[in-house]
Amino acid sequence: QVQLVESGGGLMQAGESLGLSCVGSGSTFSTLLVAWFRQAPAKEREFVAALSGTGSHSVIGDSKKGRVSISRDNSRNTVFLQMSNLTAGDTAVYYCCASPFLPFRPSEYEKPSFYQHWGQGTQVTVSS
């Protein structure tokens, strides 16, 4: 069983940049596709970004391109999410998740149901 733990959330100011970390357990972490989703109150879980195990292939949610980057350090079993120019609309719980599979279709990257392992989430609140 893979365990994922997110960190780096908190209270941010509009215009600032956010850095989140996701640390995973287990020796197979480097083989996992890892993604970030977020969920605002009363809204559905929304895809942010995903990164393949080797870090060679990344997918960024359409509405976030230009503001978001995703990277990983497999020597530390860690995936990072960077988001710039925050607005109040970025307020949400941010979740890290992982799958041992790669999607057949690009649209599957953005489906929460594709991912088997989830962290508990970290709250990000952006004050304007």
N, C-alpha and C positions, 0 to 999 in steps of 0.2 A: 504494500500500500504506500502510495506516494503522499507525503504530507507537504503542504505548501503554507508558508507564513509570509504575509505581506507586512511591510513597514514603510514609514515615511509620510504617512498622511498627517492631517492636522488642519489648523486654521491658516489660510493663506489670504493674501491681498490680491485684488484684481491687478493683472499685469505682471504678476510674479511668475516664476517658473517652478514647476513641481518635479520632484524626483522620488520615485517609488522603487522599492526593492521587493523581490519575491525570492525567498530561499526555499529550496526543495530538499527533501531527504532522499537517500538512496543512491546506489551506485549507477543507476540507469538514467539519472537526470539529464545527462548530456544527449540522450537519444530522444528526449521528449519534445514535442511541439508545445510551446508555452504561449499563452495568450493573456491579455488583460481585457476585462470587461468592467463596466461600471453600471450602477443602478441608482438613479435618483428616486426620491420618494414618489410613490404612485406611478412610477414609470417602469417599462420593461427593461430588462438587462440589455445593455448596449455594448456592442463590440468596439474595442479601442485599437488593439494591435495584436499581432501574433508573430512569433519567431521560431524558425525551425531549430532542431537540436544543435546543428553545427553553426547556426547563426548566419547561414548563407542566404536564407530566403526569409524576407519579412513581408508582412501584409499590414497596412495601416487603414483604418476605417476612413471612408471617403470624406466625411465631414471634418476629419482631424488632420488630414494631410497638410504638411507644412508646419504643424505645431507639435507633432508627436514623433518621438523616436524610441525604438526598442532595441535593446542590446543584451548580451549575456556574457557571463564569465563562468564557464563550466568548471573551472578549477575551484570555484567557490559555490557551485550549485546555485547560482544566482542569476535572475533575469531582472533587468532594469527598465523602467519606463520614465521617459522624460517628456514633459508637456510644458510648452511655453505660453506666454500671454494669456494667463488664466482669466476666466470670466466667471460670474456667478453661475452661469449655465454648466460649469464644470463641477459644481457641487454634487457629490454622489459618494456612495461606497464603491471603492475600487477593489475588484477581485482579480486574483491571479488563478489561472487554471492550466491544466496540462492534459495532453493526450499522447499515447504511444503511437498513434496513427497520423497519417497525412491525408487531408481531404482529397477526394476524387474531383470535386468541383470547388472552384474558388468560393462559392457562396457558403460552403460549409464552415469555412473559417469563422464566420460571423454567427454561427448558431451555438448557443450555450449547450445544447444537447450533445454536441460533438465531443465535448470535453468530459473526461471521467473523474478528474481530480480537481478539487477546488479548495482554495484557502478560505479563511473566515472573513476576509475583507478588511480594508482600512478606510476610515472615513476621511474624506477631503471636503473641507468647507471653504468656499471662496467668498470673501467679504468685499463688497463693492463700496 
